[in-house]
């Protein structure tokens, strides 16, 4: 996004016919958020700054049930890339960095839409979930999918009845999976800290699910 600028007055010098234009740059304001979670038996911390204008942009967007559009767009690409780059630049391998990101999102507290937004149904864009620091199943699923997608993982959104999770392709995964476009996507639950790839809550076992490509 372009940095907002305000143009100052044009001043004419009495001793010259030349014009001098004074340009002032408006400082960017940020939301600063601090996150804490556990991964690999150790405490993890992360501090993120998100421009207030970027958050306001997504708040103004249409919040309908076209879930595939939420996960990633060019507008939030820079912010999401900054997050994944931090995780990738840690001492972990790419796979472990991905699991660390999953643990990070799983640590966000659950909240119902009508409590935090006043709407019965309000899918959040990733930037909104990061700033709000909370969300329901669709919000954490969208955020997880966006971050993993930015790390070049093949992901989809998986929606059992009344729920939302993530599907991810991986060669060394096992457990519950869903087929889509001749690929096997392993179920990834983003609500709660205990879930691993391939594990699915009992209430969603043996149910049909909708698949939303990213």
C-alpha positions in Angstrom: 0.0 0.0 0.0 1.3 3.5 -0.7 2.3 5.7 2.2 -0.3 8.4 2.6 1.1 11.8 1.9 -0.2 15.3 2.4 1.0 18.1 0.2 1.9 21.4 1.9 1.5 24.9 0.5 3.3 26.2 -2.5 5.4 29.1 -1.5 6.5 31.9 -3.9 9.7 33.8 -3.0 9.5 37.6 -3.3 13.0 37.7 -4.8 12.4 35.0 -7.4 9.6 33.8 -9.7 10.5 30.1 -8.9 8.1 28.1 -7.0 9.0 25.9 -4.0 6.8 23.0 -3.0 7.0 21.7 0.5 6.1 18.1 0.9 5.5 16.5 4.3 5.2 12.7 4.9 2.5 11.5 7.3 4.0 9.0 9.7 2.5 5.5 9.4 0.7 4.3 12.5 0.8 0.7 13.6 -0.9 -1.8 15.8 1.7 -3.7 17.9 0.8 -7.2 19.0 2.8 -9.6 21.2 2.1 -13.3 21.0 3.2 -16.2 23.2 2.8 -19.9 22.7 4.7 -23.2 23.1 6.3 -25.4 20.5 8.8 -28.2 20.8 8.8 -28.0 24.6 10.0 -24.4 24.6 8.3 -21.0 24.9 7.9 -19.0 21.7 7.4 -15.2 21.4 6.7 -13.0 18.5 6.0 -9.2 18.1 4.2 -8.0 15.0 3.5 -4.5 13.7 0.6 -4.0 11.3 -0.3 -0.7 9.8 -3.6 0.7 11.1 -4.5 1.6 7.5 -4.2 -2.0 6.4 -6.4 -3.2 9.2 -9.0 -0.5 8.3 -8.8 -1.6 4.6 -9.9 -5.1 5.5 -12.5 -4.0 7.9 -14.1 -2.1 5.0 -14.2 -5.1 2.7 -17.2 -7.3 2.1 -17.4 -10.1 4.6 -19.5 -12.8 2.9 -19.1 -16.6 2.8 -16.8 -16.7 -0.2 -14.2 -18.2 2.1 -11.6 -18.8 -0.6 -10.9 -15.1 -1.2 -9.9 -14.5 2.4 -6.8 -16.5 2.7 -4.4 -14.4 0.7 -4.3 -11.3 -1.5 -1.6 -9.0 -2.9 -2.7 -6.3 -0.3 -1.6 -8.3 2.7 1.2 -10.3 1.0 4.0 -8.2 2.5 2.8 -8.6 6.0 2.2 -12.3 5.7 5.6 -12.8 4.0 7.3 -10.9 6.9 5.7 -13.3 9.4 6.7 -16.5 7.5 10.2 -15.2 6.8 10.7 -14.8 10.6 9.6 -18.4 11.2 11.7 -19.7 8.2 14.8 -17.8 9.4 14.7 -19.6 12.8 16.8 -22.7 13.4 13.9 -24.9 12.4 13.6 -26.8 9.1 10.8 -25.7 6.7 8.6 -28.5 8.0 9.2 -27.6 11.6 8.8 -23.9 10.9 5.4 -24.8 9.4 4.4 -26.8 12.5 5.6 -23.8 14.6 3.3 -21.5 12.7 0.4 -24.0 13.2 1.1 -24.0 17.0 1.2 -20.2 16.9 -2.3 -19.9 15.3 -3.7 -22.7 17.5 -2.7 -20.7 20.6 -5.0 -17.8 19.7 -8.1 -17.8 21.9 -11.5 -18.8 20.6 -14.3 -16.3 20.4 -17.7 -16.2 18.9 -18.4 -13.7 16.1 -21.4 -12.1 17.8 -19.4 -11.5 21.0 -16.5 -9.7 19.3 -18.1 -8.2 16.2 -21.8 -8.0 16.9 -22.5 -10.2 13.8 -23.7 -13.8 13.8 -21.3 -14.6 11.0 -18.2 -12.5 10.3 -15.2 -14.3 8.5 -12.1 -12.4 9.3 -9.2 -11.7 6.9 -5.8 -12.8 8.2 -4.8 -9.2 9.1 -8.0 -8.8 11.2 -7.4 -12.1 13.1 -3.8 -11.1 13.8 -4.8 -7.6 15.1 -7.9 -8.8 17.0 -5.8 -11.7 18.5 -8.8 -14.0 18.5 -11.4 -15.6 16.3 -13.5 -18.7 15.6 -12.8 -21.8 13.6 -13.0 -20.1 10.1 -10.8 -17.2 11.2 -7.9 -19.4 12.5 -8.3 -21.8 9.5 -8.1 -18.9 7.0 -5.1 -17.4 8.8 -3.3 -20.8 9.0 -4.0 -21.5 5.3 -2.7 -18.0 4.3 0.6 -18.4 6.2 1.2 -22.0 4.9 0.3 -20.9 1.4 2.9 -18.1 1.7 5.4 -20.8 2.6 4.5 -22.6 -0.7 2.5 -25.4 0.9 -0.4 -26.8 -1.0 -3.5 -26.1 1.1 -7.3 -25.9 1.0 -10.0 -25.0 3.4 -12.0 -28.0 4.7 -15.5 -27.4 6.0 -17.3 -30.2 7.8 -20.9 -29.4 8.9 -20.8 -26.2 10.9 -17.0 -26.1 11.1 -13.8 -25.0 9.2 -10.3 -26.4 9.2 -7.3 -26.7 6.8 -6.2 -29.4 4.4 -2.6 -29.8 3.5 -0.7 -32.1 1.2 2.5 -33.7 2.6 4.5 -36.8 1.8 5.0 -37.9 5.4 1.6 -37.3 6.9 -0.9 -39.9 8.0 -4.4 -40.0 9.4 -7.6 -38.4 8.2 -7.5 -36.9 4.7 -9.9 -35.6 2.0 -9.5 -36.0 -1.8 -9.7 -32.9 -4.0 -8.5 -32.6 -7.6 -6.8 -36.0 -7.4 -4.8 -34.9 -4.4 -4.9 -36.0 -0.8 -5.3 -33.2 1.7 -4.7 -34.1 5.3 -7.0 -32.6 7.9 -5.6 -29.9 10.1 -7.6 -28.6 13.1 -6.7 -25.0 14.0 -8.9 -24.7 17.1 -7.1 -25.9 20.2 -3.5 -26.7 21.0 -3.4 -30.5 20.9 -4.2 -31.3 17.3 -1.7 -32.7 14.8 -2.0 -33.0 11.1 -4.3 -35.9 10.3 -6.2 -35.8 13.5 -9.8 -34.8 13.4 -12.3 -34.2 16.2 -14.7 -37.1 16.8 -17.8 -35.1 16.0 -16.5 -34.5 12.4 -15.4 -38.0 11.7 -17.5 -39.9 9.1 -19.0 -36.6 7.8 -19.0 -35.0 4.4 -17.0 -31.8 4.0 -16.9 -28.9 1.5 -13.5 -28.1 0.0 -12.6 -24.5 -0.7 -9.5 -24.1 -2.9 -7.1 -21.2 -2.1 
